Amino acid sequence: INYFLKLLEMRSSKLQGEDDVPQVHFMNTQFYLKLTGVNSNAYNYAGVRRWTRKVDIFEKDLVLVPIHCHGNHWALALINLRQERFEYLDSLFGSAGGVLRHLRQYLQDESQDKRKMTLDLSRWVDVEYKEGIPRQRNGSDCGVFMCTNANYISRGARLNYSQEDMPYMRKRMVLEILNAQLLDL
């Protein structure tokens, strides 16, 4: 997953400045674990404070955060700076639990630490998608769904795929990883 997200990040850097392509920062799979601990119950900004020392996430449109849920499932969270909202995409339509609350606190702490200013999030909304996104219909494709969502979202594309596309998406991801290059959507 981290390698695939790195490929997305490299493509995003190349497309910087193109119309309708969001500027995206990708956190890796360890970010949320370091922020919240093994059980996702704690909160520890100090554990991730240095992760953005070379990037100003406030200059981005989106921050994509892979979430490893319960040790056996993957979902994707977004800090959508462009639309002022925190989003949670789970292909099994599970609950975000404390994810959006933790990301809200993270963004406030990041602003205070890096910009030395309090960030007013009172108008920001939390969005947990329970419809309108592709739905997983088995117990094994969550990682492919999460990576495919990240791929489409980072290109500004609609999430217009389904469970039936998973065999193709899985093979495509393997090819992209082996060739260290993404294919066009």
N, CA, C and O of each residue as an XYZ file, in Angstrom:
740
protein
N       0.838     -1.195      0.000
C       0.000      0.000      0.000
C       0.875      1.248      0.000
O       0.618      2.179     -0.763
N       1.901      1.280      0.840
C       2.769      2.461      0.887
C       3.457      2.722     -0.448
O       3.574      3.870     -0.877
N       3.910      1.661     -1.102
C       4.578      1.851     -2.391
C       3.599      2.404     -3.424
O       3.947      3.300     -4.193
N       2.387      1.877     -3.442
C       1.382      2.370     -4.381
C       1.055      3.838     -4.095
O       0.932      4.638     -5.022
N       0.915      4.192     -2.819
C       0.658      5.589     -2.467
C       1.821      6.482     -2.878
O       1.608      7.634     -3.254
N       3.046      5.970     -2.812
C       4.211      6.736     -3.255
C       4.138      6.980     -4.764
O       4.509      8.056     -5.233
N       3.665      5.995     -5.526
C       3.474      6.202     -6.968
C       2.429      7.294     -7.220
O       2.597      8.132     -8.105
N       1.363      7.273     -6.440
C       0.340      8.320     -6.579
C       0.918      9.689     -6.249
O       0.621     10.677     -6.921
N       1.741      9.740     -5.216
C       2.366     10.996     -4.813
C       3.293     11.530     -5.914
O       3.312     12.732     -6.182
N       4.052     10.646     -6.542
C       4.944     11.072     -7.631
C       4.137     11.607     -8.809
O       4.513     12.612     -9.411
N       3.032     10.944     -9.142
C       2.175     11.433    -10.231
C       1.574     12.781     -9.859
O       1.518     13.689    -10.688
N       1.130     12.911     -8.625
C       0.536     14.162     -8.179
C       1.533     15.316     -8.298
O       1.164     16.422     -8.693
N       2.776     15.058     -7.961
C       3.814     16.094     -8.080
C       4.021     16.507     -9.536
O       4.206     17.688     -9.831
N       3.990     15.534    -10.441
C       4.170     15.828    -11.872
C       3.011     16.636    -12.440
O       3.197     17.451    -13.343
N       1.812     16.404    -11.905
C       0.615     17.069    -12.428
C       0.319     18.388    -11.729
O      -0.704     19.018    -12.000
N       1.193     18.803    -10.844
C       0.978     20.036    -10.089
C       0.714     21.197    -11.040
O       1.472     21.431    -11.980
N      -0.359     21.912    -10.784
C      -0.701     23.074    -11.589
C      -1.656     22.791    -12.730
O      -2.146     23.732    -13.352
N      -1.942     21.522    -13.033
C      -2.898     21.212    -14.092
C      -4.309     21.489    -13.607
O      -4.627     21.283    -12.436
N      -5.150     21.959    -14.516
C      -6.542     22.255    -14.182
C      -7.266     21.007    -13.694
O      -7.038     19.910    -14.205
N      -8.124     21.174    -12.722
C      -9.005     20.127    -12.193
C      -8.280     18.960    -11.531
O      -8.910     17.956    -11.196
N      -6.973     19.073    -11.338
C      -6.231     18.031    -10.627
C      -5.882     18.587     -9.249
O      -5.132     19.558     -9.144
N      -6.419     17.981     -8.195
C      -6.150     18.513     -6.853
C      -4.691     18.347     -6.448
O      -4.013     17.414     -6.879
N      -4.227     19.261     -5.620
C      -2.896     19.135     -5.027
C      -3.059     18.270     -3.781
O      -3.834     18.603     -2.884
N      -2.328     17.161     -3.729
C      -2.574     16.145     -2.716
C      -1.301     15.814     -1.947
O      -0.212     15.725     -2.514
N      -1.471     15.635     -0.641
C      -0.399     15.077      0.186
C      -0.872     13.715      0.663
O      -2.018     13.567      1.089
N       0.003     12.721      0.594
C      -0.321     11.350      0.969
C       0.406     10.987      2.255
O       1.635     11.029      2.307
N      -0.330     10.638      3.274
C       0.270     10.080      4.481
C       0.492      8.588      4.226
O      -0.188      7.996      3.387
N       1.431      7.984      4.937
C       1.620      6.552      4.751
C       0.794      5.761      5.767
O       0.112      6.338      6.614
N       0.866      4.453      5.669
C       0.004      3.593      6.481
C       0.328      3.645      7.974
O      -0.479      3.203      8.792
N       1.471      4.167      8.333
C       1.846      4.254      9.743
C       1.369      5.545     10.418
O       1.365      5.645     11.644
N       0.973      6.519      9.618
C       0.620      7.823     10.167
C      -0.470      7.736     11.235
O      -0.285      8.197     12.361
N      -1.600      7.143     10.873
C      -2.720      7.121     11.817
C      -2.390      6.278     13.049
O      -2.803      6.607     14.161
N      -1.657      5.212     12.850
C      -1.224      4.380     13.980
C      -0.357      5.185     14.942
O      -0.526      5.092     16.158
N       0.572      5.974     14.405
C       1.439      6.803     15.257
C       0.641      7.926     15.921
O       0.949      8.326     17.044
N      -0.372      8.428     15.238
C      -1.189      9.517     15.779
C      -2.080      9.046     16.919
O      -2.316      9.786     17.873
N      -2.579      7.807     16.821
C      -3.603      7.368     17.769
C      -3.245      6.133     18.592
O      -3.983      5.781     19.512
N      -2.165      5.489     18.293
C      -1.811      4.279     19.034
C      -2.455      3.043     18.448
O      -3.269      3.138     17.530
N      -2.101      1.904     18.964
C      -2.535      0.617     18.429
C      -4.049      0.470     18.433
O      -4.613     -0.045     17.467
N      -4.714      0.902     19.479
C      -6.167      0.741     19.577
C      -6.948      1.940     19.068
O      -8.173      1.969     19.182
N      -6.262      2.929     18.509
C      -6.884      4.148     17.991
C      -7.658      4.914     19.048
O      -8.561      5.682     18.717
N      -7.316      4.716     20.317
C      -8.025      5.405     21.399
C      -7.284      6.637     21.910
O      -7.899      7.559     22.444
N      -5.982      6.650     21.746
C      -5.173      7.752     22.259
C      -5.047      8.835     21.184
O      -5.574      8.695     20.081
N      -4.361      9.883     21.515
C      -4.042     10.927     20.537
C      -2.660     11.453     20.896
O      -2.415     11.844     22.038
N      -1.749     11.463     19.912
C      -0.375     11.848     20.176
C       0.199     12.635     18.997
O       0.880     12.073     18.140
N      -0.079     13.930     18.961
C       0.440     14.758     17.871
C       1.972     14.707     17.818
O       2.554     14.717     16.733
N       2.616     14.653     18.970
C       4.082     14.625     19.008
C       4.637     13.443     18.211
O       5.746     13.521     17.684
N       3.878     12.353     18.120
C       4.320     11.181     17.383
C       4.391     11.378     15.886
O       5.070     10.618     15.196
N       3.690     12.404     15.359
C       3.688     12.656     13.907
C       4.094     14.085     13.559
O       4.079     14.468     12.389
N       4.449     14.857     14.546
C       4.756     16.287     14.353
C       5.777     16.524     13.246
O       5.631     17.452     12.450
N       6.789     15.702     13.197
C       7.875     15.901     12.227
C       7.561     15.359     10.836
O       8.333     15.585      9.904
N       6.464     14.662     10.678
C       6.146     14.030      9.406
C       5.897     15.036      8.284
O       5.996     14.680      7.110
N       5.582     16.265      8.619
C       5.287     17.275      7.591
C       6.273     18.434      7.628
O       5.948     19.539      7.194
N       7.460     18.195      8.137
C       8.423     19.301      8.233
C       8.874     19.794      6.857
O       9.353     20.922      6.740
N       8.730     18.973      5.814
C       9.156     19.378      4.470
C       7.994     19.725      3.559
O       8.187     19.989      2.372
N       6.796     19.726      4.106
C       5.626     20.042      3.290
C       4.642     20.861      4.124
O       4.445     20.611      5.313
N       4.034     21.840      3.468
C       2.979     22.619      4.107
C       1.648     22.058      3.638
O       1.206     22.347      2.527
N       1.008     21.258      4.478
C      -0.239     20.626      4.046
C      -1.343     21.658      3.796
O      -2.328     21.364      3.119
N      -1.178     22.859      4.338
C      -2.199     23.892      4.146
C      -2.148     24.503      2.744
O      -3.035     25.268      2.365
N      -1.115     24.166      1.982
C      -1.036     24.572      0.580
C      -1.660     23.531     -0.343
O      -1.740     23.739     -1.553
N      -2.095     22.428      0.218
C      -2.683     21.335     -0.556
C      -4.197     21.443     -0.559
O      -4.788     22.129      0.275
N      -4.813     20.754     -1.508
C      -6.271     20.653     -1.551
C      -6.758     19.502     -0.681
O      -7.804     19.589     -0.039
N      -5.979     18.421     -0.672
C      -6.375     17.198      0.023
C      -5.191     16.581      0.745
O      -4.052     16.664      0.285
N      -5.476     15.965      1.876
C      -4.515     15.103      2.558
C      -5.198     13.742      2.657
O      -6.260     13.622      3.267
N      -4.588     12.712      2.054
C      -5.150     11.370      2.071
C      -4.474     10.554      3.163
O      -3.247     10.514      3.264
N      -5.301      9.904      3.980
C      -4.804      9.156      5.133
C      -5.362      7.727      5.086
O      -6.555      7.528      5.315
N      -4.517      6.730      4.793
C      -4.990      5.343      4.870
C      -5.211      4.947      6.324
O      -4.396      5.257      7.193
N      -6.309      4.265      6.576
C      -6.672      3.867      7.931
C      -6.751      2.340      7.985
O      -7.511      1.719      7.242
N      -5.959      1.751      8.872
C      -6.015      0.303      9.089
C      -6.938      0.057     10.280
O      -6.572      0.306     11.429
N      -8.127     -0.429      9.988
C      -9.177     -0.593     11.001
C      -9.130     -1.974     11.626
O      -9.135     -2.979     10.915
N      -9.087     -2.032     12.914
C      -9.227     -3.280     13.672
C      -8.199     -4.332     13.274
O      -8.386     -5.512     13.571
N      -7.126     -3.935     12.615
C      -6.072     -4.864     12.233
C      -6.403     -5.762     11.062
O      -5.612     -6.640     10.718
N      -7.581     -5.558     10.428
C      -7.948     -6.455      9.334
C      -8.739     -5.791      8.208
O      -9.329     -6.487      7.382
N      -8.761     -4.487      8.161
C      -9.553     -3.798      7.140
C      -8.917     -2.447      6.833
O      -8.318     -1.825      7.711
N      -9.046     -1.994      5.589
C      -8.515     -0.701      5.169
C      -9.636      0.227      4.738
O     -10.573     -0.183      4.053
N      -9.530      1.468      5.143
C     -10.435      2.528      4.712
C      -9.572      3.752      4.389
O      -8.369      3.755      4.648
N     -10.188      4.778      3.830
C      -9.456      5.986      3.464
C     -10.128      7.194      4.102
O     -11.344      7.362      4.016
N      -9.323      8.028      4.742
C      -9.826      9.291      5.294
C      -9.195     10.431      4.517
O      -8.069     10.320      4.032
N      -9.927     11.523      4.405
C      -9.445     12.710      3.693
C      -9.571     13.925      4.580
O     -10.574     14.112      5.269
N      -8.552     14.738      4.555
C      -8.678     16.108      5.044
C      -8.838     16.934      3.781
O      -7.878     17.149      3.041
N     -10.053     17.393      3.542
C     -10.375     18.113      2.310
C     -10.301     19.609      2.606
O     -11.283     20.228      3.017
N      -9.123     20.167      2.389
C      -8.899     21.581      2.699
C      -9.644     22.491      1.723
O     -10.023     23.605      2.084
N      -9.851     22.035      0.516
C     -10.537     22.835     -0.497
C     -12.006     23.030     -0.130
O     -12.539     24.133     -0.252
N     -12.656     21.959      0.317
C     -14.085     22.017      0.622
C     -14.389     22.091      2.108
O     -15.550     22.030      2.513
N     -13.351     22.223      2.921
C     -13.476     22.361      4.367
C     -14.310     21.240      4.978
O     -15.356     21.466      5.587
N     -13.807     20.029      4.790
C     -14.476     18.892      5.409
C     -13.503     17.742      5.631
O     -12.466     17.627      4.978
N     -13.887     16.899      6.580
C     -13.171     15.669      6.888
C     -14.037     14.533      6.355
O     -15.232     14.475      6.642
N     -13.435     13.627      5.577
C     -14.221     12.601      4.903
C     -13.690     11.211      5.239
O     -12.498     11.022      5.479
N     -14.596     10.256      5.249
C     -14.245      8.873      5.557
C     -14.912      7.965      4.535
O     -16.137      7.945      4.410
N     -14.092      7.216      3.807
C     -14.580      6.307      2.778
C     -14.222      4.881      3.180
O     -13.051      4.504      3.213
N     -15.234      4.111      3.480
C     -15.055      2.718      3.858
C     -15.881      1.879      2.898
O     -17.101      2.027      2.836
N     -15.230      1.003      2.155
C     -15.919      0.199      1.143
C     -16.916     -0.789      1.753
O     -17.765     -1.325      1.041
N     -16.824     -1.033      3.052
C     -17.821     -1.858      3.747
C     -18.856     -0.999      4.477
O     -19.731     -1.521      5.167
N     -18.747      0.317      4.318
C     -19.661      1.292      4.925
C     -19.645      1.230      6.443
O     -20.668      1.461      7.089
N     -18.488      0.918      7.013
C     -18.346      0.890      8.461
C     -18.260      2.296      9.041
O     -18.130      3.277      8.308
N     -18.332      2.378     10.334
C     -18.284      3.654     11.047
C     -16.852      4.199     11.094
O     -15.886      3.438     11.161
N     -16.739      5.496     11.059
C     -15.430      6.147     11.163
C     -14.908      6.116     12.594
O     -13.725      6.367     12.822
N     -15.756      5.818     13.546
C     -15.315      5.835     14.940
C     -14.748      7.205     15.281
O     -15.401      8.219     15.035
N     -13.555      7.251     15.838
C     -12.931      8.514     16.211
C     -12.015      9.098     15.148
O     -11.337     10.092     15.406
N     -11.979      8.505     13.956
C     -11.024      8.935     12.926
C     -11.168     10.415     12.593
O     -10.178     11.147     12.604
N     -12.366     10.860     12.300
C     -12.550     12.255     11.882
C     -12.259     13.223     13.024
O     -11.723     14.309     12.803
N     -12.609     12.832     14.226
C     -12.288     13.653     15.403
C     -10.776     13.778     15.569
O     -10.264     14.865     15.840
N     -10.068     12.671     15.408
C      -8.608     12.706     15.522
C      -7.981     13.561     14.415
O      -7.039     14.311     14.672
N      -8.493     13.453     13.200
C      -7.936     14.260     12.104
C      -8.250     15.739     12.289
O      -7.447     16.598     11.924
N      -9.401     16.035     12.849
C      -9.762     17.418     13.173
C      -8.761     17.995     14.185
O      -8.266     19.109     14.011
N      -8.475     17.234     15.231
C      -7.504     17.674     16.242
C      -6.107     17.788     15.632
O      -5.366     18.723     15.934
N      -5.755     16.831     14.771
C      -4.450     16.866     14.117
C      -4.292     18.155     13.302
O      -3.255     18.814     13.372
N      -5.318     18.506     12.536
C      -5.219     19.694     11.691
C      -5.090     20.961     12.544
O      -4.343     21.873     12.191
N      -5.805     21.015     13.646
C      -5.670     22.160     14.552
C      -4.253     22.230     15.130
O      -3.648     23.301     15.167
N      -3.733     21.097     15.577
C      -2.386     21.059     16.145
C      -1.333     21.393     15.094
O      -0.360     22.090     15.380
N      -1.530     20.898     13.892
C      -0.583     21.166     12.801
C      -0.547     22.667     12.485
O       0.525     23.228     12.259
N      -1.693     23.300     12.471
C      -1.757     24.741     12.221
C      -1.055     25.519     13.330
O      -0.283     26.442     13.070
N      -1.335     25.132     14.554
C      -0.714     25.823     15.689
C       0.806     25.633     15.677
O       1.555     26.574     15.943
N       1.250     24.434     15.372
C       2.679     24.127     15.383
C       3.421     24.746     14.194
O       4.465     25.373     14.375
N       2.894     24.575     12.996
C       3.624     24.987     11.794
C       3.357     26.441     11.400
O       4.247     27.121     10.889
N       2.129     26.918     11.638
C       1.781     28.290     11.223
C       1.632     29.240     12.401
O       1.428     30.441     12.220
N       1.735     28.696     13.608
C       1.607     29.497     14.833
C       0.284     30.251     14.882
O       0.218     31.397     15.326
N      -0.767     29.582     14.414
C      -2.084     30.204     14.453
C      -3.167     29.160     14.694
O      -3.063     28.013     14.259
N      -4.206     29.590     15.400
C      -5.346     28.723     15.671
C      -6.180     28.624     14.404
O      -6.434     29.623     13.731
N      -6.598     27.419     14.094
C      -7.407     27.170     12.906
C      -8.865     27.031     13.326
O      -9.195     26.195     14.167
N      -9.731     27.843     12.745
C     -11.158     27.787     13.046
C     -11.806     26.713     12.171
O     -11.932     26.886     10.959
N     -12.209     25.625     12.780
C     -12.848     24.527     12.056
C     -14.352     24.477     12.291
O     -14.991     23.462     12.015
N     -14.914     25.557     12.794
C     -16.329     25.552     13.160
C     -17.254     25.347     11.952
O     -18.361     24.831     12.111
N     -16.823     25.738     10.761
C     -17.653     25.561      9.560
C     -17.358     24.245      8.842
O     -18.089     23.851      7.934
N     -16.306     23.580      9.244
C     -15.933     22.323      8.596
C     -16.945     21.242      8.970
O     -17.469     21.228     10.083
N     -17.213     20.340      8.031
C     -18.166     19.258      8.271
C     -17.464     17.903      8.195
O     -16.441     17.747      7.529
N     -18.042     16.937      8.892
C     -17.579     15.555      8.842
C     -18.508     14.783      7.909
O     -19.731     14.878      8.017
N     -17.917     14.023      6.996
C     -18.708     13.252      6.033
C     -18.272     11.792      6.104
O     -17.115     11.460      5.849
N     -19.218     10.933      6.452
C     -19.000      9.479      6.410
C     -19.882      8.954      5.288
O     -21.109      8.986      5.386
N     -19.253      8.469      4.221
C     -20.012      8.002      3.072
C     -20.658      6.645      3.364
O     -19.972      5.670      3.669
N     -21.967      6.603      3.268
C     -22.729      5.363      3.431
C     -23.426      4.991      2.124
O     -24.068      3.945      2.031
N     -23.297      5.835      1.141
C     -23.812      5.575     -0.209
C     -23.049      6.482     -1.163
O     -22.365      7.416     -0.744
N     -23.176      6.193     -2.441
C     -22.531      7.042     -3.440
C     -21.059      6.736     -3.681
O     -20.395      7.441     -4.441
N     -20.543      5.688     -3.037
C     -19.171      5.252     -3.298
C     -19.216      3.753     -3.593
O     -20.160      3.071     -3.195
N     -18.201      3.238     -4.287
C     -18.196      1.802     -4.574
C     -18.222      0.964     -3.302
O     -17.553      1.273     -2.316
N     -19.014     -0.105     -3.351
C     -19.198     -0.951     -2.173
C     -18.528     -2.309     -2.360
O     -18.687     -2.962     -3.392
N     -17.799     -2.705     -1.371
C     -17.122     -3.998     -1.341
C     -18.126     -5.085     -0.972
O     -18.940     -4.895     -0.068
N     -18.074     -6.213     -1.660
C     -19.026     -7.282     -1.401
C     -18.333     -8.590     -1.001
O     -18.909     -9.672     -1.115
N     -17.084     -8.469     -0.531
C     -16.379     -9.643     -0.025
C     -15.501     -9.209      1.138
O     -15.543     -8.049      1.550
N     -14.716    -10.118      1.663
C     -13.883     -9.789      2.815
C     -12.414     -9.649      2.491
O     -11.576     -9.685      3.392
N     -12.081     -9.489      1.207
C     -10.662     -9.510      0.857
C     -10.180     -8.372     -0.030
O      -8.982     -8.294     -0.305
N     -11.037     -7.507     -0.479
C     -10.623     -6.470     -1.438
C     -10.488     -5.072     -0.842
O     -10.341     -4.104     -1.589
N     -10.533     -4.941      0.476
C     -10.544     -3.603      1.079
C      -9.303     -2.792      0.713
O      -9.414     -1.591      0.463
N      -8.145     -3.405      0.676
C      -6.927     -2.682      0.321
C      -6.962     -2.179     -1.114
O      -6.497     -1.076     -1.404
N      -7.512     -2.989     -2.009
C      -7.623     -2.577     -3.411
C      -8.641     -1.446     -3.536
O      -8.417     -0.487     -4.275
N      -9.752     -1.555     -2.821
C     -10.734     -0.463     -2.817
C     -10.097      0.828     -2.298
O     -10.248      1.887     -2.909
N      -9.393      0.740     -1.183
C      -8.785      1.943     -0.595
C      -7.793      2.570     -1.558
O      -7.819      3.782     -1.768
N      -6.918      1.762     -2.148
C      -5.924      2.294     -3.092
C      -6.582      2.856     -4.343
O      -6.146      3.882     -4.865
N      -7.629      2.195     -4.830
C      -8.337      2.683     -6.018
C      -9.037      4.004     -5.712
O      -9.022      4.917     -6.537
N      -9.652      4.112     -4.530
C     -10.247      5.392     -4.127
C      -9.184      6.488     -4.097
O      -9.410      7.585     -4.607
N      -8.031      6.196     -3.503
C      -6.948      7.186     -3.440
C      -6.494      7.576     -4.836
O      -6.234      8.749     -5.104
N      -6.398      6.603     -5.721
C      -5.982      6.863     -7.098
C      -6.971      7.799     -7.797
O      -6.570      8.816     -8.363
N      -8.240      7.461     -7.759
C      -9.252      8.270     -8.431
C      -9.355      9.664     -7.807
O      -9.379     10.662     -8.526
N      -9.416      9.736     -6.494
C      -9.564     11.027     -5.814
C      -8.373     11.933     -6.093
O      -8.543     13.136     -6.293
N      -7.173     11.367     -6.108
C      -5.978     12.196     -6.337
C      -5.908     12.725     -7.760
O      -5.132     13.640     -8.036
N      -6.694     12.176     -8.661
C      -6.779     12.676    -10.030
C      -8.010     13.546    -10.250
O      -8.200     14.098    -11.334
N      -8.842     13.668     -9.224
C     -10.077     14.439     -9.374
C     -11.123     13.685    -10.164
O     -12.038     14.296    -10.716
N     -11.007     12.354    -10.231
C     -11.935     11.534    -11.006
C     -13.088     11.029    -10.135
O     -12.960     10.916     -8.916
N     -14.196     10.735    -10.775
C     -15.344     10.150    -10.081
C     -15.036      8.704     -9.707
O     -14.307      8.013    -10.420
N     -15.587      8.255     -8.599
C     -15.412      6.871     -8.159
C     -16.443      6.006     -8.889
O     -17.468      5.626     -8.323
N     -16.151      5.707    -10.139
C     -17.120      5.026    -10.996
C     -16.697      3.594    -11.325
O     -16.718      3.179    -12.484
N     -16.322      2.864    -10.310
C     -15.976      1.464    -10.473
C     -16.806      0.661     -9.477
O     -17.524      1.238     -8.660
N     -16.710     -0.667     -9.540
C     -17.521     -1.501     -8.652
C     -16.750     -2.753     -8.243
O     -15.607     -2.955     -8.655
N     -17.380     -3.578     -7.436
C     -16.795     -4.842     -7.004
C     -16.393     -5.700     -8.209
O     -15.381     -6.400     -8.169
N     -17.182     -5.640     -9.262
C     -16.894     -6.440    -10.449
C     -15.566     -6.053    -11.104
O     -14.978     -6.854    -11.830
N     -15.098     -4.844    -10.856
C     -13.827     -4.375    -11.433
C     -12.607     -4.788    -10.618
O     -11.474     -4.559    -11.041
N     -12.828     -5.395     -9.453
C     -11.708     -5.687     -8.549
C     -10.656     -6.640     -9.121
O      -9.468     -6.392     -8.915
N     -11.022     -7.712     -9.826
C      -9.953     -8.547    -10.403
C      -9.041     -7.742    -11.337
O      -7.820     -7.899    -11.313
N      -9.648     -6.879    -12.160
C      -8.856     -6.029    -13.046
C      -8.026     -5.028    -12.247
O      -6.838     -4.853    -12.519
N      -8.639     -4.373    -11.267
C      -7.928     -3.362    -10.476
C      -6.742     -3.988     -9.729
O      -5.672     -3.385     -9.640
N      -6.935     -5.176     -9.204
C      -5.864     -5.861     -8.484
C      -4.696     -6.154     -9.434
O      -3.543     -5.885     -9.097
N      -4.989     -6.699    -10.613
C      -3.942     -7.000    -11.597
C      -3.264     -5.722    -12.075
O      -2.047     -5.678    -12.256
N      -4.060     -4.698    -12.273
C      -3.512     -3.413    -12.707
C      -2.533     -2.856    -11.674
O      -1.455     -2.376    -12.024
N      -2.919     -2.925    -10.397
C      -2.038     -2.432     -9.332
C      -0.731     -3.220     -9.290
O       0.340     -2.642     -9.105
N      -0.818     -4.528     -9.460
C       0.394     -5.350     -9.480
C       1.301     -4.905    -10.618
O       2.506     -4.745    -10.425
N       0.733     -4.706    -11.799
C       1.510     -4.247    -12.951
C       2.135     -2.877    -12.693
O       3.305     -2.659    -13.005
N       1.366     -1.968    -12.131
C       1.878     -0.624    -11.839
C       3.009     -0.677    -10.814
O       4.007      0.030    -10.952
N       2.857     -1.500     -9.801
C       3.905     -1.626     -8.782
C       5.155     -2.264     -9.377
O       6.265     -1.794     -9.128
N       4.988     -3.333    -10.164
C       6.148     -3.996    -10.767
C       6.901     -3.088    -11.742
O       8.127     -3.138    -11.832
N       6.143     -2.254    -12.473
C       6.767     -1.330    -13.441
C       7.112      0.020    -12.835
O       7.692      0.876    -13.504
N       6.757      0.213    -11.565
C       7.000      1.489    -10.870
C       6.459      2.673    -11.669
O       7.083      3.731    -11.752
N       5.291      2.463    -12.248
C       4.665      3.504    -13.069
C       3.161      3.277    -13.143
O       2.695      2.163    -13.384
N       2.410      4.356    -12.931
C       0.955      4.266    -13.006
C       0.476      4.318    -14.446
O       1.068      4.990    -15.290
N      -0.600      3.601    -14.711
C      -1.260      3.673    -16.002
C      -2.270      4.825    -15.961
O      -2.681      5.250    -14.881
N      -2.664      5.322    -17.112
C      -3.689      6.361    -17.154
C      -5.015      5.785    -16.701
O      -5.280      4.598    -16.889
N      -5.849      6.627    -16.101
C      -7.189      6.168    -15.673
C      -8.054      5.935    -16.882
O      -9.215      5.547    -16.745
